[in-house]
């Protein structure tokens, strides 16, 4: 069986939270969650246990898609070194850098255009 994505996990957790917030018993919620979300009852109980510990709905992130692009070898070496030092995956570092650049570019255009 394939592992759940972060998006699927967030959706499952939010579904569990929603069932509990409506006052549905844990046993009944586990049955509903297992049927509606395609989970085992055991996994449904895990989501419900986690949902009981939080007081908010978990934000659902946009799923990531693969992208291929070329960058200079020395930039890649610096990127990998930074990844090792920071403990962050390459995809997180690159995504944050691109988002920062896009926001900066958008702000500049908004001021001058």
HELIX and SHEET records of a PDB file:
HELIX    1   1 UNK A    6  UNK A   21  1                                  16    
HELIX    2   2 UNK A   26  UNK A   37  1                                  12    
HELIX    3   3 UNK A   41  UNK A   53  1                                  13    
HELIX    4   4 UNK A   73  UNK A   86  1                                  14    
HELIX    5   5 UNK A   90  UNK A  112  1                                  23    
END                                                                             
